[in-house]
Amino acid sequence: MTHVLRTLLPSREAPAGETAPSPVDRPRRRNLLVRLPAASLAGVAAAGASAPWEQRWLLPLAVAALVLVLQRVSLRYASLLGLLFGLGFTLALTAWMRAVGTDAWLLLSPVVAAYYALAAVGIVLVSRLRGWPWWTACVWVTVEAAVSAWPLGGFPWTRLAWATVDTPFALWLPWVGAAGVSFLVALTGATLAWILREGKARPAGAVVAIVAALLVGSLPVLFRPESLTSSWEADRPTVTVATVQGDVPGAGNDLVAFHEEVTENHVRATVDLAQRVRSGAVPRPDFVLWPENSTAVDPFRDAQTNAGITRAVTAIGVPVLVGAIVDGPRPDAVLNQGLVWLPDGSTEERYTKRHPVPFGEYVPFRSQLSELKIGRLDMIPRDMIAGTRTRPLDIAGSRVA
């Protein structure tokens, strides 16, 4: 990997008797063809840090590879390289969207990839500044914030922080948030790029950079923020939660077609849990958690669904947080709710999803798109209304968000 990265570095000296090409022209003459596929492969490597591959070590290397291919290129060329990185990253990472539709996967990926074209331009601009690895990380986090917010509420799947599970970076999450973790990953990758680029010319500076990078990576281990969390949690109340995952028959991508069986799976699993609790095999939970869409019809209007949930809650004898689709205030509206279903049958505590998914839970610009006669939009006949509740739910005396 290091050998491949070094081949991307521009030569520092021109042959005797020749005029050294300009910094912008040099990569075009010598390794233009190398940089194009390298940018795409770097994007694929970034995706490889996430499920199902989970090769976490690739994440900072992918950032480093992108930074290296962007060295001394024009802004226009940088945008092309960034776009290729983004396409490799997004197409590989969101291949699961083919379950929704290959067209949706192929249409949305370039939208997200375009942000990495902007990121690449920003990285080239800040590469002229002192301490540019730091500014590179700033650019990266800024672009992540933008793609996570716009358009249509944003598409944050490619945030670096999401791929740091079970790594030292993830230990920082409670303290610096997802943006802070992404910053640390981007800073590590940019610092690695700096070491590879400047190592020969400035060996002393490279040693300092290596020590700094190791220090950033080891701080979570040295100071153990998780031990601080454990100390903070000491002597505080605990809650026992039972989670139920009832499964969806078939390929798992057609919930509506099997919604009755899906709900019955959750009912049966909860009743089985109640029997295990009574036998002493497992402790009695304070409440039970069902997933989103564990019922795809309004349980207050569908008698069979209501009876099934009631049977499950009565059997376990504790509150059950039911993920339900509930009819909205108008015939063309629907709500995605979490219902705290109590053993006495009441459901006063509810949370309505605040960020419905465009084209999955509602159709933006429905009136305009309806004129195009797109048949697949008929699969979403009702638009999901966003909720407004921001306070946690009260379940069995616990605040649950």
Residue, then its C-alpha position, 0 to 999 in steps of 0.5 A: m500500500t505504501h509503495v502504491l501511495r509513493t507512486l502517486l507523489p510528484s517528482r521533485e526534480a526535473p532532468a538536467g537541461e529540461t525546464a521543470p514543468s509547473p506544479v499544475d502540469r506535472p501530474r498531468r504529464r506523469n501520472l494522470l492515468v494513475r490518479l484517476p483509478a487511484a481516486s476511485l480505489a481510495g473511495v472503495a477502500a473507504a467503503g471497505a471500512s464499513a459493513p459488511w467488510e468492516q476493514r476499519w484500518l482502511l479508513p485513514l489510508a483511504v483519506a491519505a490516498l485521496v490527499l496524495v492524489l490531489q497534490r499539486v493539481s488544478l482545481r478543475y482536475a481536483s474536482l474530477l478526482g474528488l468526484l471519482f473518490g465519491l462515486g467509489f465510496t458511495l456506490a460501494l457503501t450504498a449497494w444495499m439501496r438496490a433492494v429499494g431500486t437500482d435506479a435510486w442507487l445510481l441516481l443518489s450516489p452521484v449527488v453524494a459524490a458531488y460533495y467530495a468533488l467540493a471537498a477535493v477542491g477545498i483540500v487543494l486550496v488549504s494544501r497551500l497553508r501552513g499546517w495543512p493536514w489540520w485544515t484538510a480535516c476541517v474541510w472534510v468535516t465541513v463537507e460531511a456536515a453539508v451532505s448530512a443536512w442538504p438536500l431533503g434532510g441530508f444523506p449522512w451515510t458516508r461520515l467517517a465516524w460511522a466506520t470507526v466502531d471497535t477502534p480507538f477513534a470510537l472511544w472519543l464519540p461521547w466526548v467530541g461527537a461524530a463530527g469530532v471523530s470524523f475530524l480525528v480520522a481525517l487528520t490521521g489520514a492527512t498526517l499520514a499523507w504529509i509523512l509520505r510526501e515530506g519524509k525524504a525532504r524533512p526526516a526530522g519533521a516526519v518523525v515529529a508528525i509520526v509521534a503526533a499521529l501516534l499520540v492522537g491515536s493513543l490518547p483514548v487508550l491512555f486516558r480511557p474516556e470509557s473509564l470516565t464514563s464508568s465512573w460517572e455511571a457508578d451508583r446510578p440506576t440501571v434498566t434491563v431492556a429486552t429487545v425483540q427482532g421478529d424477522v421479515p420473511g423472504a428477502g426482507n425488502d417487502l414489509v407490507a406484503f408480509h406485515e401480518e406475519v411480521t407482527e405475529n413474529h414479534v408477538r410470538a417472540t415476546v410471548d416466548l420471552a414471557q415464558r422464559v422469564r417465568s421459568g427463571a431462565v432470563p431476568r424480568p425486563d423493565f420494558v421490551l423494545w420492538p423495532e420500527n415497522s414491527t406493525a405496518v398497519d394502524p394497530f388502533r384500527d386493525a383488530q387483529t394487530n391490536a389483539g396480537i400486541t395486547r396478547a404480547v404485552t399482557a404476557i410479558g407484563v411490562p411496557v412494550l415500545v412498539g414501532a408502528i405505522v399509524d394513520g395520520p390526521r388526513p387520508d393522505a398522511v401517515l405517522n411513523q410512531g413509537l408507542v409505549w404500550l402498557p399492560d393496561g392497554s393505554t398508549e399515551e406516551r408516543y414519539t413520532k419520527r421527526h425525519p421521514v426518509p424522502f422517496g421512502e416515507y414521503v414523496p417530495f414534489r409529489s404534484q410535479l412528479s405525478e405528471l411524469k407518470i412514475g409508477r413506482l411512486d404509487m408504492i408510497p400512496r401516503d406521505m409521512i408527516a414529521g413529528t415535533r416531540t423532542r423530549p424523551l419518552d417515559i418508560a417504566g420510570s426511565r427517560v428513553a430517547 
